[in-house]
Amino acid sequence: MRPLHYAAWQGGGDSVLLLLRSGASVNGTSHDGHTPLHLSAQYGHFHVSEMLLQHQSNPCLLNKSKKTPLDLACEFGRLQVVQLLLSSNMAAGLLEGEKKEQSDSSFTTPLHLAARNGHKDIIKLLLKSGIDINKSTRSGTALHEAALYGKTEVVRLLLDAGVDVNIRNTYNQTALDIVNQFTANTASRSIKQLLRDATGVLQVRALKDYWNIHDPTALNIRAGDIITVMEQHADGRWKGHIHDPQRGTDRVGFFPPSIVEVLSRRIVGGALCRHSSLPITQRLPRPLATPPSPQTDDGYTLYTVRRSAGVVERACGLGTGRRGAGTGVVRDGVVRDGVVLDGVCRAA
């Protein structure tokens, strides 16, 4: 380790200044690729970091782990140093990772590192500075990291900030998939609930028992089970999960929509709607006085609620069951407490 690196690591301001005035290379690297600024940032030495920047240290340089000084400050929770680096004229490049290759297996972002380690104040600062909340690495978004490492408050913060819960990593996993598969601690139960509330836009009740011993991905269901629908697939099956509050466990798998009735749909933007809705100005006839009975054939019904206009749009994809094939749009339904109570479906 070079003298300037050692002084920066120890936070010795006087020694750092003396070495800089003696001509020490401010951007020289150690065998790990660290510059003096990497070390002062990692160990939270604010005044030394400020001094190095004043002497033209480049905060965008990467060490051999492909991390910048900002990455290290975010990883180790050095809030003051993060504020300092984000106030520099290189802040945009640091946030965008302009010297990083996203295809690199070691690619990461300051937000991912802060989320993994639970540094809420740093995450707030990064978001305020304009970092991309949905930026993905091979492991996924910062939400994937926070969920996997059990950082409940970070998960809540990212959800409140508008992170996309449906983004999948390179292993085709959402954040909820990761929690269901890899974690079993107390924090994970709270995280599962947060992600279920954000992801599950449709709740249904099983009308009869269902199991399929020939399909290991099938969800075993008993009549009366409440299922939160997570996805709909092109083959007509739905993916859902059943939460057992007594055991604190979850069952996740696929099932046919023909065995369930729709209970409610949470107002979260209609992420599961498959077809576009008509413009709000094109009104169709008023709904029937008597609500239609729950659909139990091979079709499916998903809803999108627009609170501002008080109008429900329901995209109906009818399967090959008793009602025939086709698509259609329902307008002017009745909504109460976020639940669709009435509506008319007409073939397009």
C-alpha positions as a Markdown table, in Angstrom:
| # | Residue | x | y | z |
|---|---|---|---|---|
| 1 | Met | 0.0 | 0.0 | 0.0 |
| 2 | Arg | 1.4 | 3.4 | -1.0 |
| 3 | Pro | 1.8 | 6.1 | 1.7 |
| 4 | Leu | -1.1 | 8.2 | 0.4 |
| 5 | His | -3.4 | 5.2 | 0.4 |
| 6 | Tyr | -2.4 | 4.4 | 4.0 |
| 7 | Ala | -3.0 | 7.9 | 5.1 |
| 8 | Ala | -6.4 | 8.0 | 3.4 |
| 9 | Trp | -7.4 | 4.7 | 4.9 |
| 10 | Gln | -6.4 | 6.0 | 8.4 |
| 11 | Gly | -8.1 | 9.3 | 7.9 |
| 12 | Gly | -5.0 | 11.3 | 8.6 |
| 13 | Gly | -5.8 | 14.7 | 7.1 |
| 14 | Asp | -2.4 | 16.3 | 7.9 |
| 15 | Ser | -0.5 | 13.4 | 6.4 |
| 16 | Val | -2.7 | 13.3 | 3.3 |
| 17 | Leu | -2.1 | 17.0 | 2.7 |
| 18 | Leu | 1.6 | 16.7 | 3.2 |
| 19 | Leu | 1.8 | 13.8 | 0.7 |
| 20 | Leu | -0.3 | 15.6 | -1.9 |
| 21 | Arg | 1.9 | 18.7 | -1.6 |
| 22 | Ser | 4.9 | 16.5 | -2.0 |
| 23 | Gly | 3.6 | 15.3 | -5.4 |
| 24 | Ala | 1.9 | 11.9 | -4.5 |
| 25 | Ser | -0.4 | 10.7 | -7.2 |
| 26 | Val | -3.9 | 11.4 | -6.2 |
| 27 | Asn | -5.3 | 8.8 | -8.6 |
| 28 | Gly | -2.7 | 6.2 | -8.1 |
| 29 | Thr | -4.0 | 2.7 | -7.5 |
| 30 | Ser | -3.2 | -0.1 | -5.1 |
| 31 | His | -3.0 | -3.8 | -6.1 |
| 32 | Asp | -6.8 | -4.0 | -5.5 |
| 33 | Gly | -7.4 | -1.1 | -7.8 |
| 34 | His | -8.2 | 1.3 | -5.0 |
| 35 | Thr | -7.5 | 5.0 | -5.3 |
| 36 | Pro | -7.0 | 6.9 | -2.1 |
| 37 | Leu | -10.5 | 8.2 | -2.5 |
| 38 | His | -11.9 | 4.7 | -2.6 |
| 39 | Leu | -10.4 | 4.1 | 0.9 |
| 40 | Ser | -11.4 | 7.4 | 2.5 |
| 41 | Ala | -14.9 | 6.9 | 1.1 |
| 42 | Gln | -15.2 | 3.3 | 2.4 |
| 43 | Tyr | -14.0 | 4.2 | 5.9 |
| 44 | Gly | -16.1 | 7.4 | 6.1 |
| 45 | His | -13.4 | 10.0 | 6.3 |
| 46 | Phe | -15.2 | 13.0 | 5.1 |
| 47 | His | -12.5 | 15.7 | 5.4 |
| 48 | Val | -9.9 | 13.5 | 3.7 |
| 49 | Ser | -12.3 | 12.7 | 0.9 |
| 50 | Glu | -13.0 | 16.4 | 0.4 |
| 51 | Met | -9.3 | 17.1 | 0.3 |
| 52 | Leu | -8.7 | 14.5 | -2.3 |
| 53 | Leu | -11.5 | 15.8 | -4.5 |
| 54 | Gln | -10.1 | 19.3 | -4.2 |
| 55 | His | -6.8 | 17.9 | -5.5 |
| 56 | Gln | -8.6 | 16.5 | -8.6 |
| 57 | Ser | -9.2 | 12.9 | -7.5 |
| 58 | Asn | -11.5 | 11.2 | -10.1 |
| 59 | Pro | -14.5 | 9.7 | -8.3 |
| 60 | Cys | -15.6 | 7.7 | -11.3 |
| 61 | Leu | -12.6 | 5.4 | -11.3 |
| 62 | Leu | -13.4 | 1.7 | -10.7 |
| 63 | Asn | -11.4 | -0.6 | -8.5 |
| 64 | Lys | -10.9 | -4.3 | -9.4 |
| 65 | Ser | -14.3 | -5.1 | -8.0 |
| 66 | Lys | -15.8 | -2.6 | -10.5 |
| 67 | Lys | -16.9 | -0.2 | -7.7 |
| 68 | Thr | -16.5 | 3.5 | -7.5 |
| 69 | Pro | -15.9 | 5.4 | -4.2 |
| 70 | Leu | -19.6 | 6.2 | -4.2 |
| 71 | Asp | -20.4 | 2.5 | -4.4 |
| 72 | Leu | -18.3 | 1.9 | -1.3 |
| 73 | Ala | -19.7 | 4.8 | 0.6 |
| 74 | Cys | -23.2 | 3.5 | -0.1 |
| 75 | Glu | -22.3 | -0.1 | 0.8 |
| 76 | Phe | -20.8 | 0.8 | 4.1 |
| 77 | Gly | -23.3 | 3.5 | 5.1 |
| 78 | Arg | -21.1 | 6.6 | 4.9 |
| 79 | Leu | -23.8 | 9.2 | 4.6 |
| 80 | Gln | -21.7 | 12.3 | 4.8 |
| 81 | Val | -19.3 | 11.0 | 2.1 |
| 82 | Val | -22.2 | 10.1 | -0.1 |
| 83 | Gln | -23.5 | 13.7 | 0.2 |
| 84 | Leu | -20.1 | 15.0 | -0.7 |
| 85 | Leu | -19.7 | 12.8 | -3.8 |
| 86 | Leu | -23.2 | 13.6 | -5.0 |
| 87 | Ser | -22.5 | 17.3 | -4.7 |
| 88 | Ser | -19.4 | 17.0 | -7.0 |
| 89 | Asn | -19.5 | 17.8 | -10.7 |
| 90 | Met | -19.2 | 14.1 | -11.5 |
| 91 | Ala | -22.4 | 13.1 | -9.7 |
| 92 | Ala | -24.4 | 12.4 | -12.9 |
| 93 | Gly | -21.7 | 10.0 | -14.1 |
| 94 | Leu | -21.6 | 8.3 | -10.7 |
| 95 | Leu | -25.3 | 7.7 | -10.6 |
| 96 | Glu | -25.5 | 6.5 | -14.2 |
| 97 | Gly | -22.4 | 4.2 | -13.8 |
| 98 | Glu | -21.0 | 5.6 | -17.1 |
| 99 | Lys | -17.7 | 3.6 | -16.8 |
| 100 | Lys | -19.5 | 0.3 | -15.9 |
| 101 | Glu | -20.6 | -2.5 | -18.3 |
| 102 | Gln | -24.1 | -3.6 | -17.4 |
| 103 | Ser | -23.4 | -7.0 | -19.0 |
| 104 | Asp | -20.5 | -7.6 | -16.5 |
| 105 | Ser | -21.4 | -10.2 | -13.9 |
| 106 | Ser | -20.1 | -7.9 | -11.2 |
| 107 | Phe | -22.2 | -4.9 | -12.3 |
| 108 | Thr | -23.9 | -3.2 | -9.4 |
| 109 | Thr | -25.2 | 0.3 | -8.5 |
| 110 | Pro | -25.0 | 2.4 | -5.4 |
| 111 | Leu | -28.7 | 1.9 | -4.9 |
| 112 | His | -28.3 | -1.9 | -4.9 |
| 113 | Leu | -25.5 | -1.8 | -2.4 |
| 114 | Ala | -27.4 | 0.6 | 0.0 |
| 115 | Ala | -30.5 | -1.5 | -0.3 |
| 116 | Arg | -28.7 | -4.8 | 0.4 |
| 117 | Asn | -27.2 | -3.3 | 3.6 |
| 118 | Gly | -30.3 | -1.5 | 4.8 |
| 119 | His | -29.1 | 2.1 | 4.6 |
| 120 | Lys | -32.4 | 4.0 | 4.3 |
| 121 | Asp | -31.0 | 7.5 | 4.6 |
| 122 | Ile | -28.6 | 6.9 | 1.8 |
| 123 | Ile | -31.4 | 5.4 | -0.4 |
| 124 | Lys | -33.5 | 8.5 | 0.1 |
| 125 | Leu | -30.6 | 10.7 | -0.9 |
| 126 | Leu | -29.9 | 8.6 | -4.0 |
| 127 | Leu | -33.5 | 8.7 | -5.0 |
| 128 | Lys | -33.7 | 12.5 | -4.5 |
| 129 | Ser | -30.6 | 12.8 | -6.7 |
| 130 | Gly | -32.4 | 11.0 | -9.5 |
| 131 | Ile | -30.9 | 7.5 | -9.6 |
| 132 | Asp | -33.0 | 5.0 | -11.6 |
| 133 | Ile | -35.0 | 3.1 | -9.1 |
| 134 | Asn | -35.7 | 0.2 | -11.5 |
| 135 | Lys | -32.1 | -0.2 | -12.8 |
| 136 | Ser | -31.4 | -4.0 | -12.9 |
| 137 | Thr | -28.3 | -6.1 | -12.5 |
| 138 | Arg | -28.3 | -9.9 | -13.0 |
| 139 | Ser | -29.7 | -10.3 | -9.6 |
| 140 | Gly | -32.6 | -7.8 | -10.3 |
| 141 | Thr | -33.5 | -4.4 | -8.9 |
| 142 | Ala | -32.7 | -2.9 | -5.6 |
| 143 | Leu | -36.0 | -4.4 | -4.4 |
| 144 | His | -34.7 | -7.9 | -5.1 |
| 145 | Glu | -31.6 | -7.1 | -3.0 |
| 146 | Ala | -33.5 | -5.7 | -0.1 |
| 147 | Ala | -36.0 | -8.6 | -0.2 |
| 148 | Leu | -33.3 | -11.3 | -0.3 |
| 149 | Tyr | -31.3 | -9.7 | 2.5 |
| 150 | Gly | -34.4 | -9.2 | 4.8 |
| 151 | Lys | -34.4 | -5.4 | 4.8 |
| 152 | Thr | -38.1 | -4.8 | 5.6 |
| 153 | Glu | -38.0 | -1.1 | 5.9 |
| 154 | Val | -36.0 | -0.7 | 2.7 |
| 155 | Val | -38.5 | -2.8 | 0.9 |
| 156 | Arg | -41.3 | -0.5 | 2.2 |
| 157 | Leu | -39.3 | 2.6 | 1.2 |
| 158 | Leu | -38.7 | 1.4 | -2.3 |
| 159 | Leu | -42.4 | 0.3 | -2.7 |
| 160 | Asp | -43.5 | 3.8 | -1.5 |
| 161 | Ala | -41.1 | 5.3 | -4.0 |
| 162 | Gly | -42.7 | 3.5 | -6.9 |
| 163 | Val | -40.3 | 0.6 | -7.7 |
| 164 | Asp | -41.7 | -1.9 | -10.3 |
| 165 | Val | -42.5 | -5.1 | -8.3 |
| 166 | Asn | -43.0 | -7.1 | -11.5 |
| 167 | Ile | -39.4 | -6.8 | -12.9 |
| 168 | Arg | -37.7 | -10.1 | -13.2 |
| 169 | Asn | -34.0 | -10.8 | -12.9 |
| 170 | Thr | -31.9 | -12.9 | -15.2 |
| 171 | Tyr | -33.2 | -16.0 | -13.5 |
| 172 | Asn | -36.8 | -15.0 | -14.3 |
| 173 | Gln | -37.6 | -14.2 | -10.6 |
| 174 | Thr | -39.5 | -11.3 | -9.1 |
| 175 | Ala | -38.6 | -10.1 | -5.7 |
| 176 | Leu | -41.6 | -12.1 | -4.3 |
| 177 | Asp | -40.3 | -15.2 | -6.0 |
| 178 | Ile | -36.9 | -14.8 | -4.3 |
| 179 | Val | -38.4 | -14.3 | -0.8 |
| 180 | Asn | -40.7 | -17.3 | -1.3 |
| 181 | Gln | -37.8 | -19.5 | -2.5 |
| 182 | Phe | -34.8 | -18.5 | -0.4 |
| 183 | Thr | -35.9 | -16.9 | 2.9 |
| 184 | Ala | -37.7 | -18.3 | 6.0 |
| 185 | Asn | -36.9 | -15.8 | 8.8 |
| 186 | Thr | -39.2 | -13.4 | 10.7 |
| 187 | Ala | -38.4 | -10.4 | 8.5 |
| 188 | Ser | -39.2 | -12.4 | 5.3 |
| 189 | Arg | -42.8 | -12.9 | 6.5 |
| 190 | Ser | -43.3 | -9.1 | 6.7 |
| 191 | Ile | -41.6 | -8.6 | 3.4 |
| 192 | Lys | -43.8 | -11.3 | 1.8 |
| 193 | Gln | -46.8 | -9.4 | 3.0 |
| 194 | Leu | -45.6 | -6.1 | 1.6 |
| 195 | Leu | -44.8 | -7.6 | -1.7 |
| 196 | Arg | -48.1 | -9.5 | -1.8 |
| 197 | Asp | -50.0 | -6.3 | -1.2 |
| 198 | Ala | -48.0 | -4.6 | -4.0 |
| 199 | Thr | -48.1 | -7.5 | -6.5 |
| 200 | Gly | -51.4 | -9.3 | -5.9 |
| 201 | Val | -53.9 | -7.2 | -7.8 |
| 202 | Leu | -56.6 | -9.8 | -7.8 |
| 203 | Gln | -58.1 | -12.0 | -5.1 |
| 204 | Val | -60.2 | -15.0 | -5.9 |
| 205 | Arg | -61.9 | -17.8 | -4.0 |
| 206 | Ala | -61.7 | -21.5 | -5.0 |
| 207 | Leu | -65.1 | -23.0 | -5.9 |
| 208 | Lys | -63.8 | -26.6 | -5.7 |
| 209 | Asp | -60.8 | -28.7 | -4.9 |
| 210 | Tyr | -58.0 | -28.8 | -7.4 |
| 211 | Trp | -54.7 | -30.7 | -7.7 |
| 212 | Asn | -52.7 | -32.1 | -10.6 |
| 213 | Ile | -50.2 | -34.8 | -9.6 |
| 214 | His | -48.7 | -34.8 | -13.1 |
| 215 | Asp | -47.7 | -31.1 | -12.9 |
| 216 | Pro | -45.1 | -30.2 | -10.2 |
| 217 | Thr | -45.9 | -26.5 | -10.8 |
| 218 | Ala | -49.6 | -26.9 | -10.0 |
| 219 | Leu | -51.1 | -25.2 | -7.0 |
| 220 | Asn | -52.9 | -27.6 | -4.7 |
| 221 | Ile | -56.2 | -26.0 | -3.8 |
| 222 | Arg | -59.1 | -26.7 | -1.5 |
| 223 | Ala | -62.6 | -25.3 | -2.0 |
| 224 | Gly | -62.8 | -22.0 | -0.2 |
| 225 | Asp | -59.1 | -21.1 | -0.4 |
| 226 | Ile | -58.4 | -17.4 | -1.0 |
| 227 | Ile | -55.8 | -17.1 | -3.7 |
| 228 | Thr | -53.9 | -13.9 | -4.7 |
| 229 | Val | -53.3 | -13.9 | -8.5 |
| 230 | Met | -49.8 | -12.9 | -9.3 |
| 231 | Glu | -49.7 | -13.5 | -13.1 |
| 232 | Gln | -51.7 | -14.7 | -16.0 |
| 233 | His | -50.0 | -16.8 | -18.7 |
| 234 | Ala | -50.6 | -17.2 | -22.4 |
| 235 | Asp | -51.6 | -20.8 | -22.0 |
| 236 | Gly | -54.6 | -19.8 | -20.0 |
| 237 | Arg | -53.3 | -20.7 | -16.5 |
| 238 | Trp | -53.0 | -18.2 | -13.6 |
| 239 | Lys | -50.1 | -18.2 | -11.2 |
| 240 | Gly | -51.1 | -17.5 | -7.6 |
| 241 | His | -50.3 | -18.0 | -4.0 |
| 242 | Ile | -52.1 | -19.1 | -0.9 |
| 243 | His | -50.9 | -17.7 | 2.5 |
| 244 | Asp | -51.3 | -19.8 | 5.6 |
| 245 | Pro | -51.3 | -17.3 | 8.5 |
| 246 | Gln | -51.2 | -20.0 | 11.2 |
| 247 | Arg | -48.1 | -21.7 | 9.8 |
| 248 | Gly | -46.6 | -18.5 | 8.2 |
| 249 | Thr | -46.1 | -20.4 | 5.0 |
| 250 | Asp | -47.0 | -19.8 | 1.3 |
| 251 | Arg | -48.0 | -22.1 | -1.5 |
| 252 | Val | -47.2 | -20.8 | -5.0 |
| 253 | Gly | -48.2 | -22.5 | -8.3 |
| 254 | Phe | -50.5 | -22.5 | -11.3 |
| 255 | Phe | -54.2 | -23.2 | -11.6 |
| 256 | Pro | -57.0 | -22.8 | -14.1 |
| 257 | Pro | -59.3 | -19.8 | -13.7 |
| 258 | Ser | -62.3 | -21.9 | -14.3 |
| 259 | Ile | -62.3 | -23.1 | -10.7 |
| 260 | Val | -62.4 | -19.7 | -9.0 |
| 261 | Glu | -64.7 | -16.7 | -8.5 |
| 262 | Val | -63.4 | -13.1 | -8.3 |
| 263 | Leu | -63.6 | -11.5 | -4.9 |
| 264 | Ser | -61.9 | -8.2 | -5.3 |
| 265 | Arg | -59.3 | -6.3 | -7.1 |
| 266 | Arg | -56.9 | -3.8 | -5.4 |
| 267 | Ile | -56.5 | -0.5 | -7.0 |
| 268 | Val | -52.8 | -0.6 | -8.0 |
| 269 | Gly | -52.9 | 0.4 | -11.7 |
| 270 | Gly | -54.4 | -2.6 | -13.4 |
| 271 | Ala | -51.1 | -4.3 | -14.1 |
| 272 | Leu | -52.8 | -7.6 | -15.1 |
| 273 | Cys | -55.1 | -6.2 | -17.7 |
| 274 | Arg | -54.5 | -7.8 | -21.1 |
| 275 | His | -56.6 | -5.6 | -23.4 |
| 276 | Ser | -56.7 | -1.9 | -23.8 |
| 277 | Ser | -59.8 | 0.0 | -22.5 |
| 278 | Leu | -62.0 | 2.4 | -24.5 |
| 279 | Pro | -61.4 | 6.1 | -24.1 |
| 280 | Ile | -63.2 | 7.5 | -21.2 |
| 281 | Thr | -65.5 | 9.6 | -23.3 |
| 282 | Gln | -67.0 | 6.7 | -25.2 |
| 283 | Arg | -69.8 | 5.6 | -22.9 |
| 284 | Leu | -71.5 | 2.3 | -23.2 |
| 285 | Pro | -75.0 | 1.5 | -21.8 |
| 286 | Arg | -75.7 | 1.5 | -18.1 |
| 287 | Pro | -74.9 | -1.7 | -16.1 |
| 288 | Leu | -77.5 | -4.3 | -15.4 |
| 289 | Ala | -79.6 | -3.9 | -12.2 |
| 290 | Thr | -78.6 | -7.3 | -11.1 |
| 291 | Pro | -74.9 | -8.1 | -10.8 |
| 292 | Pro | -73.8 | -11.0 | -13.0 |
| 293 | Ser | -73.0 | -14.2 | -11.2 |
| 294 | Pro | -69.3 | -15.1 | -10.8 |
| 295 | Gln | -67.7 | -16.4 | -13.9 |
| 296 | Thr | -66.7 | -20.0 | -13.5 |
| 297 | Asp | -66.0 | -21.2 | -17.0 |
| 298 | Asp | -62.7 | -21.2 | -18.8 |
| 299 | Gly | -62.6 | -17.4 | -19.2 |
| 300 | Tyr | -61.0 | -14.8 | -17.0 |
| 301 | Thr | -61.9 | -11.3 | -15.9 |
| 302 | Leu | -59.5 | -8.6 | -14.8 |
| 303 | Tyr | -60.3 | -5.0 | -13.8 |
| 304 | Thr | -58.8 | -1.6 | -14.0 |
| 305 | Val | -60.2 | 1.1 | -11.8 |
| 306 | Arg | -59.9 | 4.8 | -12.6 |
| 307 | Arg | -60.7 | 6.6 | -9.4 |
| 308 | Ser | -60.7 | 10.1 | -10.9 |
| 309 | Ala | -63.7 | 9.4 | -13.1 |
| 310 | Gly | -65.4 | 6.8 | -10.9 |
| 311 | Val | -65.6 | 4.5 | -13.9 |
| 312 | Val | -64.5 | 0.9 | -14.0 |
| 313 | Glu | -63.0 | -0.5 | -17.1 |
| 314 | Arg | -62.9 | -4.3 | -17.3 |
| 315 | Ala | -60.9 | -6.1 | -19.9 |
| 316 | Cys | -62.7 | -9.5 | -20.6 |
| 317 | Gly | -60.9 | -12.3 | -22.3 |
| 318 | Leu | -63.4 | -15.0 | -22.9 |
| 319 | Gly | -62.0 | -18.5 | -23.3 |
| 320 | Thr | -63.6 | -21.5 | -25.0 |
| 321 | Gly | -66.1 | -22.2 | -22.2 |
| 322 | Arg | -69.9 | -21.9 | -22.3 |
| 323 | Arg | -69.9 | -18.3 | -23.3 |
| 324 | Gly | -68.0 | -18.6 | -26.6 |
| 325 | Ala | -64.7 | -17.1 | -27.8 |
| 326 | Gly | -64.1 | -13.4 | -28.2 |
| 327 | Thr | -62.9 | -10.3 | -26.5 |
| 328 | Gly | -64.8 | -7.3 | -25.1 |
| 329 | Val | -64.8 | -4.3 | -22.8 |
| 330 | Val | -67.0 | -3.4 | -19.9 |
| 331 | Arg | -67.7 | 0.2 | -18.9 |
| 332 | Asp | -69.6 | 2.0 | -16.2 |
| 333 | Gly | -69.3 | -0.5 | -13.5 |
| 334 | Val | -69.9 | 0.2 | -9.9 |
| 335 | Val | -67.0 | 0.4 | -7.4 |
| 336 | Arg | -67.1 | 0.5 | -3.7 |
| 337 | Asp | -64.0 | 0.4 | -1.4 |
| 338 | Gly | -61.8 | -0.7 | -4.4 |
| 339 | Val | -64.1 | -3.7 | -5.2 |
| 340 | Val | -65.9 | -4.1 | -8.5 |
| 341 | Leu | -69.5 | -4.8 | -7.8 |
| 342 | Asp | -71.3 | -4.5 | -11.1 |
| 343 | Gly | -70.7 | -4.2 | -14.9 |
| 344 | Val | -71.8 | -5.2 | -18.3 |
| 345 | Cys | -69.6 | -7.2 | -20.7 |
| 346 | Arg | -70.1 | -6.8 | -24.4 |
| 347 | Ala | -68.3 | -8.6 | -27.2 |
| 348 | Ala | -66.0 | -6.4 | -29.4 |
